[in-house]
Structures are given as structure tokens and as C-alpha cells.
Amino acid sequence: MHKTKRSSVNSNTTKKLKVEDDEVKEKHADEEDADLAEFANPVPWQKIESEELDCDYALLFPKEEADALFRKLEEEVVYATGEEAQVQVFGKVYSIPRKQATYGDAGLAYTYSGVKRLACPWTPTLEHIKEKVTKTTGQTFNFVLVNRYKDGLDHMGEHRDDEKELDPFCPIASVSLGATRDFIFRHRDARGKHAHRNIDPVKLELAHGSLLLMNPPTNTFWYHSLPIRKKVTKPRINLTFRRILISGKKCIA
């Protein structure tokens, strides 16, 4: 009789625990669904891969919204002039073949091509786009480099976004507005006179309203460029959202 009573108690305890476990699982599931609803804005991603290249591409904004964002950026963004519109390459100073501006969180700076750029405070439109990129990717960014190309003659030479200030574990999110432009990746081992491997370049067309996510280790091994395209007559604005390291902290994803 004693055994029967103990068995009954164990059975009831097991049932109670099972009910509590189910409630906890249901609560966690609801929390996960809420997180997904907040941070994972669903867009149809296209995976772009090659040796040590990992990118995701999607149309982030429909045409009407992209048109409106372009117009607002034309009103809000203040581009660098004078010495701030120059870069240093191999000891020589050149004018940047496009307009450029830097925005971000207070106190941030970004150094590239021998020039240090301080971040201006976020404009309302840049803040809006950043929030959309964060919700879509689940990544946080604290800085953006804005490049404006007046037409197909404005361009960007081959380079890697691998400056020491950038968190190497974070992707770089590139938003394109305006004219569609060719974007070319070239592996570091297949460039120029010292190329010692036969790796095909990867060519993309970055459309109006699109988002290109360059995931690690892409910028370690691949250079990218926006070449001259004389047939392009309309302007383009590109926003590359980045995560700059603060006191050695890594990216929060």
C-alpha cells in the first residue's frame, strides 16, 4: 500500500512538471516570435557566393519609397568640400571622383586613405534607413559612409573595407538609391601584375532600393569597385552602414 501511494504521488508530480514545462516552452516560443517580428523584416534574399566571398542581396525598398528617400537625402546630406574632399594614395593627394559624407553616433571617426573623417549627427532619413536595415538584417550599425555619384563618370576604384576601426565580425550593409550601377568584386590573389591565381571576378548590378550585405570574410579576401559607365546619366547615392569598434567591443548582432 505504501508503494501504491508513493507511485500515485510521483505520477501527479510528473504531470504537474510536464504542464509547467509546456507553459515555459510556449512562453519562450511567443518571445522568439516577437523577436522575429521586430528584427527580421522578411525580404527575398539572393545568396551570392564564391571562394571566401559571402554576400546577400535583396530589394529593400519599393520604387516609390526609394524615390522618396533619394529626394530626402538630396535635401539633408551635406557633402565634404575642400581638403575633406581629397584622399591620399601612395603619398599623392587626389580629389575624390564623387561626393562623400560621413554620419554616425556622437564621437565616432573613421580613417581611410590617410584621411580621418568625423561623424556628423544622423539625419532623420539616414536614421530611418538604418533602422530598416537593422530590422532586416538583425545587425546593429553606428556609422554610415555616404557616396553620391552624379553620373557614370563618377566612380570608385578597387579597395577593401578592412580598416582597423571596423569590427571584422560584422557585415557591411550597402544601400543603393538612384541609377543602377555595376559593382565588381575581384579576389586579392587575382589582381594586377602579381596575380598568381585564376579566380573569376564577381559582377553585380546594384539596383534602386537594393541592399547588399557583405559578410565576413568577404572584405578580407575580395576588393570591390564601382567602375566608370559612360552610358549612365543619372545620379546614385550609396550608403554603406558599418560598425566601428568602441573600446575594443565587438559587434552586437
N, C-alpha and C positions, 0 to 999 in steps of 0.2 A: 504493500500500500504506500509505503514511503517512497518507493521508486516511481510509482504511478504519479504521485503528487509532484515530485521533482520534475518528471517529464513534462507535466502539464505547465508548470511554471516556465521551463525552458522554451516551450513551444510558444507561449504567449509573449515572452521576451523577444524571441526571434521575429515574430510577426510585427511587434512594435518597432523594432530596429529597422526592419525592412520598409515600413511605412515612412519612418524618418529619413532613411536613405533616399527613397523615391522623391520625397519633398525637397531634399537638398539638391538632388540632380536636376529636378525641374526648375528650381531657383537659379542654379548655375546656367542652365540652358537658356533661361529667359535673359540673364545678364549677358551671355555671349551673343544672343540675337540682337540685343540692344546695342552692343558694341559694334556689331557688323552693320547695323542700320546707320550708325553715326559715322563710322570711319571708312566703310567700304562702298563708296558710291559705285554702283555697277556700271561698268563700261566694257564694251567688247575689245579685249586686248589682243594684239598681234605680237607673238614672240619672234624676236629677231636674234639669231644666234650664229656664231662662228667660233673658231678656235679662240678661247679666252675672251670672247665678246658675248655679252648678255644684255639685251635691251628689250623693253616692252613699249609698244606703240598703240595709241588709241586716239580717237576723235573725242576730245574732252568737252568742247563747246559746239553747239549747233550754229549754223551760219549767222542767224540774226543776233544771237548773243555775242558771238565772236566779233561781228561788225561793231556792235555797241561798245565792247571792251576796247577795241582798237581806237575808236573815236575818243573814248575817255582817257586812254593813255596818251594820246596826242595832246590832250589838254593839260594833263597832270605832270608828266615826266619832264624833268629839267636835265638836259644832257651836258656833259663836260665840255669845256672850251679851253682854248689856250694850251698851256703846258699839260693840263689834265687830259687833253685830247691827243696825247702823244704816248708812244711806247718806246722802250729801249730794246734793241735786238742786236746782240753781239757788239755792244758798245756804241751803236749808232742809234740816233733818235729819229723816229718816223711818225708821221701823222697817221692816226688810226683811220682806215678806209671804211668808216661807218661812224654813227653817233653812239655814244656809250654813257651809261649812268649806273650808279650803284645805290641800292636801298637795302635796309635791314634793321635789325634790332639795335637799340642805342649802344654806342661804343664799339661796334664791330668795324673791322678793317680787313681789307683783302689785298694782298700784294701779288702782282704778276707782271712779267716783262719789265721788271725793275721799277715799277711804279706802285705806290701804296694808295689804295682807294678807301676813303671813309664812307660809311653807310649813311645815306640820308634817311630820315624817318619814312616809314611806309606811307604811301598814298592810299586813299580808300580803295581804288581799283586794284592796286597791287596786293593789298591785304585780302580783298575778295578772291582774287585768283589764287593766292597762296592757300587760303582756307579750302578752296575747291580741290587743289592738288593734294593737300593733306588728307582730306576725306576720301579721295580716290585711291591714294597710294598707302595710307596708313603711316607715312613718314612725316617727320617734322622738319621744317626748314627755317633758318633765321636770317637769310641773306639772298638777294637776287641781283644778278648782273643783267642789265637791260641793254640790248644792242638794237639799233634802228638802221635798217638798210634802205636808202632812198630808192634804189632800183637794183638791177642785176649787176651794175658795175661795183657797187659796194660789196665787200666780201670779207671773209676771214680765212687766214692761212692755216695750215696744218699745225695742230697743237694738242696737248693733253691737259685736261683739268686735273692736275695732280699736285697742286701747290700744298705746302706743308700745313697751311691753316685749315684745309678741308679735312673733314672726318672721312678716312678711307673706307669706312664700313657703310657709309651712306650713299645711296644713288644720287645722281644729279637729275633734276626734273626740268626738261626743256619744253616750254610752251611757245608755240608759233602762232602769230596772228598776222594776217595780210597775205602778200604774194607767196605762192608755193615755191620753195627753193630746194635744189639738190643739196644733199648732205652726205658727205663721203667719209667713211672710216678706212684707215689704212694701218695695217699691223706694223709695229715698230721694226720687226725683222725683215720687212719687205719694202722699206723706204729708201729711195735715193741710190747713190753710188755704192753704198756699203750694204745693200740688201743681200742677204745670204739665204733667204727662204722664199719659196714661191707660194705666197698666200694672196688670194684674190681680195681686192678691196670690196667693201660692202657699201652699196649706194642706196640711199633712201630719198623719198620726196616728202618733205615736211609740209603738210597742208595747213590751211587756215583753220585755227581752232584745235590743233592737234597737240598731243603730249607725248614726248619721247622720254622714257625713263632709262637712263644709262646706269646699269647696276654694276657693282664690283664683280670682277676685277677689270672691267672694260677700259677705264681710263689709265690703268697701269700698262696695258699692252697695245692699245689702239689710239692712234692720232685721229682727229676729225677736222673737217674743214667745210666751209661754205664757199665754193668756187664762184668765179665771175660767170654770169649768164647774161650776155648782152641782150637777149630777147625779152628778158624780164623788165617791164617798165613801171611796175607798181611797187610801193614800199612794203616793207615787212618789219615787224617788231618781234624780237625773240627774247624770252625771259628764261634765264637759267637759275633755278632755285637751288641753293646749296646749303649745307650745314657746316658752319665754321666752328672749329673747336673752341671751347671756353674752359680755361684752366685744366686742359687735358681730358675733359669729359667726352665720352663717345656719344654717337647719335642715339636719340630716343626714338624707337620705332613703335 
